[in-house]
């Protein structure tokens, strides 16, 4: 740990202490949490961004929508509207946020909504859904989810981190005890089983908790405003990679591993590209970006040669059937309790 972060530790203890006090008020019933008749599955994390929540939400949608009416509720981070708002395919990022719009465009028949007040959002959705997925709501204690899924990246485990500002955690590591399922995301290709076992040992899981491991899979195609092309289309071209996500390292590593030649322009998470930045980006011949960034950037670039590379969550090894069974069991437990 560098000296600057050591200096910040007292502030982390203060921030974490306030979060812990708030959590204790909920656990003692001094602050009220509301549960619902419908299964509510929360996908969240302890750290600030970059754990793979969006691909996990899409994994759950794709898996559950075959048998249930699924709705997704998100806060709609950085949107310019307030209150409850249903996401439409033709909605804009300014109206609903980038991730909710991505969900809707990938799953047009699924009900997607944004609302900062998660209680209100669930109340307005529960008659239209059998299951409600809460995006990034692990710290939203006013709702008592029937299942909490906590994500933590392989190379940035919460057990090795500190609370902000010395680290990247939103609360003390002990908050992980609220999780029913822990998913270690972004595992590297070919990771040794012994390494996964060691992580599980260090996690010191509670009796009620289950742990699974996942990786990110990149599609073999890129998508633009009017066309779908093989990823290899970029093989002999110099392009610019534009990212406005918390942790772009996995994508950069993948492209470098595949021997692509590119220039990387990195922006903050959920970055709102200014017109001057857009003008500068137009000087590049081809832009490759993430799907979330594409939601924000493409409307400003118009018919420019901009493409995104979709990703998917894949549960490792032979765990997928067990992971899905854990989700279905939790749904049945809520539905028939």
C-alpha positions in Angstrom: 0.0 0.0 0.0 1.4 3.4 -0.9 1.9 6.2 1.6 -1.0 8.3 0.3 -3.5 5.5 0.9 -2.1 4.9 4.4 -2.7 8.6 5.1 -6.4 8.2 4.0 -7.1 5.2 6.3 -8.6 7.3 9.1 -11.1 8.7 6.7 -11.9 5.2 5.5 -12.6 4.2 9.0 -14.9 7.1 9.5 -16.7 6.5 6.2 -17.0 2.8 6.9 -18.1 3.4 10.5 -21.0 5.6 9.3 -22.0 2.8 6.8 -21.7 0.2 9.5 -23.9 2.3 11.9 -26.5 2.6 9.2 -26.5 -1.1 8.6 -26.8 -1.9 12.3 -29.9 0.4 12.4 -31.5 -1.7 9.6 -30.5 -5.0 11.3 -32.0 -3.9 14.7 -35.2 -2.6 13.0 -34.6 1.1 13.9 -34.6 1.7 10.1 -37.3 -0.2 8.2 -36.7 -2.6 5.3 -39.6 -3.7 3.1 -40.0 -7.2 1.7 -42.3 -8.1 -1.2 -44.4 -11.0 -2.2 -42.6 -11.5 -5.5 -39.0 -12.8 -5.6 -36.6 -9.9 -5.7 -33.0 -10.7 -6.8 -30.4 -8.0 -6.0 -27.2 -7.9 -8.0 -24.6 -5.7 -6.4 -21.1 -5.3 -5.0 -19.1 -3.9 -2.1 -16.7 -1.9 -4.4 -17.2 1.1 -6.6 -18.0 -0.2 -10.1 -16.2 -2.6 -12.4 -17.4 -5.9 -11.1 -19.5 -7.1 -14.0 -23.0 -6.3 -12.8 -24.5 -5.5 -16.3 -23.4 -8.8 -17.9 -24.7 -10.7 -14.8 -28.1 -8.9 -15.1 -28.2 -9.9 -18.8 -27.2 -13.5 -17.9 -30.1 -13.7 -15.4 -32.6 -12.2 -17.8 -31.6 -14.6 -20.6 -31.8 -17.6 -18.2 -35.1 -16.6 -16.4 -37.1 -15.1 -19.2 -37.9 -18.5 -20.7 -40.1 -19.4 -17.7 -40.9 -16.2 -15.9 -42.1 -12.6 -16.5 -38.9 -10.7 -15.6 -38.6 -7.0 -14.8 -35.4 -5.1 -14.1 -35.2 -2.1 -11.9 -32.2 0.3 -11.9 -31.5 3.7 -10.5 -30.6 5.0 -13.9 -27.2 6.5 -13.0 -26.5 10.0 -14.4 -29.9 10.3 -16.1 -31.4 13.8 -16.3 -34.9 12.7 -15.3 -36.4 11.9 -11.9 -38.9 9.6 -10.4 -40.1 6.3 -11.9 -39.7 5.9 -15.6 -40.2 2.9 -17.8 -37.4 2.3 -20.4 -38.4 2.1 -24.0 -36.3 0.9 -26.9 -36.4 4.5 -28.3 -35.5 6.1 -24.9 -32.3 8.1 -24.6 -29.4 7.8 -22.3 -30.3 11.2 -20.9 -33.8 9.9 -20.0 -32.9 6.6 -18.5 -29.2 6.0 -18.2 -26.8 3.9 -20.3 -27.1 0.4 -18.7 -31.0 0.3 -18.5 -31.1 1.4 -22.2 -28.7 -1.4 -23.0 -30.8 -3.9 -21.2 -33.9 -2.8 -23.1 -32.3 -2.8 -26.5 -31.0 -6.3 -25.9 -34.3 -7.6 -24.4 -37.1 -5.5 -26.0 -39.9 -7.6 -24.5 -38.6 -7.4 -20.9 -39.9 -4.7 -18.7 -37.1 -2.3 -17.7 -37.6 0.6 -15.4 -35.5 3.2 -13.5 -36.4 4.7 -10.1 -34.1 5.9 -7.4 -36.7 4.9 -4.8 -36.5 1.1 -5.1 -39.5 0.5 -2.9 -41.7 2.6 -5.2 -40.2 1.0 -8.3 -40.9 -2.5 -7.1 -44.4 -1.6 -6.1 -45.1 -0.3 -9.6 -43.5 -3.3 -11.3 -44.7 -6.3 -9.2 -48.1 -6.7 -11.0 -46.2 -7.0 -14.3 -43.5 -9.4 -13.3 -43.0 -12.8 -11.6 -39.4 -11.8 -10.7 -37.8 -8.5 -10.2 -34.0 -8.0 -10.7 -32.5 -5.1 -8.8 -29.4 -3.7 -10.5 -26.7 -2.3 -8.2 -28.8 -2.2 -5.0 -26.7 -4.2 -2.4 -26.4 -1.0 -0.2 -30.1 -0.1 -0.8 -31.3 -1.4 2.6 -34.8 0.0 2.4 -35.6 -3.1 0.2 -35.1 -6.6 1.7 -34.3 -8.6 -1.4 -35.2 -12.3 -1.3 -31.8 -13.1 -2.8 -28.6 -11.1 -2.7 -25.9 -11.8 -5.3 -22.6 -10.2 -4.5 -20.0 -9.8 -7.3 -16.3 -9.4 -6.7 -13.6 -9.5 -9.5 -10.9 -12.1 -9.4 -8.0 -9.6 -9.5 -9.7 -7.1 -7.1 -11.4 -9.2 -4.4 -13.2 -7.3 -1.7 -11.3 -9.3 0.9 -8.1 -7.5 -0.2 -9.6 -4.0 -0.3 -10.3 -1.1 2.0 -13.2 1.4 2.3 -13.0 4.6 0.3 -11.0 6.8 0.1 -8.1 4.5 1.0 -9.6 1.8 -1.1 -12.6 1.1 -3.3 -15.2 -0.4 -0.9 -18.5 1.3 -0.2 -18.7 -0.4 3.2 -16.6 -2.7 5.4 -15.9 -6.2 4.2 -18.3 -7.6 6.8 -21.1 -6.3 4.7 -20.6 -9.4 2.5 -22.4 -11.4 5.2 -25.7 -10.2 3.7 -25.0 -12.0 0.5 -26.7 -15.3 -0.3 -24.5 -16.0 -3.4 -21.0 -14.6 -4.1 -19.8 -14.7 -7.7 -16.1 -14.1 -8.3 -16.1 -12.5 -11.8 -13.6 -11.9 -14.5 -11.6 -15.0 -13.8 -8.7 -15.4 -16.3 -8.7 -18.1 -19.0 -7.3 -21.4 -17.8 -7.3 -20.4 -14.1 -6.1 -23.3 -11.9 -8.7 -25.0 -9.8 -6.4 -24.7 -6.8 -6.5 -20.9 -7.2 -10.3 -21.0 -7.0 -10.2 -23.2 -3.9 -7.7 -20.8 -2.3 -10.1 -17.9 -2.9 -13.0 -19.8 -1.5 -10.9 -20.6 1.6 -10.0 -16.9 2.1 -13.6 -15.8 1.7 -14.6 -17.5 5.0 -18.2 -18.0 3.8 -21.1 -18.1 6.1 -23.1 -21.3 6.3 -25.9 -19.9 4.2 -23.6 -18.7 1.4 -22.6 -20.3 -1.9 -19.8 -19.2 -4.1 -19.4 -19.5 -7.9 -16.8 -18.3 -10.4 -17.3 -16.7 -13.7 -15.4 -15.2 -16.6 -16.1 -12.7 -19.4 -16.6 -14.0 -22.9 -16.2 -11.7 -25.9 -18.3 -12.2 -29.0 -16.6 -12.8 -32.3 -18.6 -10.0 -33.9 -18.7 -6.2 -33.5 -21.9 -4.1 -34.0 -22.3 -0.7 -35.5 -25.2 1.6 -36.4 -26.1 -0.3 -39.5 -24.0 -3.5 -39.7 -22.6 -6.5 -37.9 -19.0 -7.4 -38.8 -16.6 -10.2 -37.7 -14.2 -9.0 -35.0 -11.4 -10.0 -37.3 -12.5 -7.1 -39.6 -10.2 -5.0 -37.3 -7.3 -7.4 -37.6 -5.3 -5.4 -40.1 -6.6 -1.9 -39.1 -5.5 0.6 -36.6 -8.4 1.7 -34.5 -9.1 3.6 -31.4 -10.5 1.9 -28.3 -12.7 4.3 -26.3 -13.8 3.3 -22.8 -15.8 5.1 -20.2 -16.1 2.2 -17.8 -14.6 1.7 -14.3 -12.1 -1.0 -15.1 -11.3 -1.5 -18.9 -8.2 -3.6 -18.2 -10.0 -6.9 -19.1 -11.0 -5.6 -22.5 -7.6 -4.0 -23.2 -5.9 -7.3 -22.2 -8.1 -9.3 -24.5 -7.4 -7.1 -27.5 -3.7 -7.1 -26.8 -3.7 -10.9 -26.3 -5.4 -11.2 -29.7 -2.7 -9.0 -31.3 -4.9 -6.1 -32.4 -3.3 -2.8 -33.0 -5.1 0.1 -31.3 -4.8 3.3 -29.4 -6.7 3.5 -26.1 -8.6 6.6 -24.9 -9.8 6.1 -21.4 -12.5 8.2 -19.8 -14.2 8.0 -16.3 -17.1 5.6 -15.7 -20.4 6.7 -17.2 -18.6 9.6 -18.9 -20.8 12.1 -20.6 -18.9 12.9 -23.8 -18.8 16.6 -24.6 -19.2 17.9 -28.2 -15.5 19.0 -28.2 -14.5 15.5 -27.2 -16.8 14.0 -29.8 -15.2 16.3 -32.4 -11.7 15.1 -31.5 -12.9 11.4 -31.6 -14.2 12.0 -35.1 -10.6 12.4 -36.2 -10.1 8.7 -35.8 -11.0 6.4 -38.7 -12.6 3.6 -36.6 -13.7 3.5 -33.0 -14.3 0.4 -31.0 -16.0 0.7 -27.6 -18.0 -1.1 -25.0 -21.7 -1.7 -25.3 -22.5 0.7 -22.4 -20.3 3.4 -23.9 -21.9 2.9 -27.3 -25.3 3.8 -25.8 -23.8 7.2 -24.8 -21.4 7.9 -27.7 -23.1 6.6 -30.9 -26.0 9.1 -30.9 -23.5 11.9 -30.8 -21.3 10.4 -33.5 -24.2 9.6 -35.9 -23.2 7.4 -38.8 -19.5 7.5 -37.9 -17.6 4.1 -38.0 -18.2 3.2 -34.3 -18.6 -0.4 -33.2 -19.1 -2.1 -29.9 -17.9 -5.6 -28.8 -20.6 -7.4 -26.7 -19.6 -9.5 -23.7 -21.3 -12.2 -21.8 -20.9 -13.8 -18.3 -20.0 -17.5 -18.3 -20.1 -19.5 -15.1 -16.9 -21.5 -14.9 -16.4 -25.3 -15.3 -19.3 -27.4 -14.3 -20.8 -24.9 -11.9 -23.5 -23.4 -14.2 -26.2 -26.0 -13.5 -25.5 -25.6 -9.7 -25.6 -21.8 -10.0 -28.9 -21.9 -11.9 -30.4 -24.3 -9.4 -29.4 -22.0 -6.6 -31.3 -19.1 -8.3 -34.4 -21.3 -9.0 -34.4 -22.7 -5.5 -34.4 -19.2 -4.0 -37.2 -18.2 -6.4 -39.3 -21.2 -5.4 -38.6 -20.6 -1.7 -40.0 -17.1 -2.0 -42.9 -17.9 -4.3 -44.2 -20.8 -2.2 -43.4 -19.5 1.3 
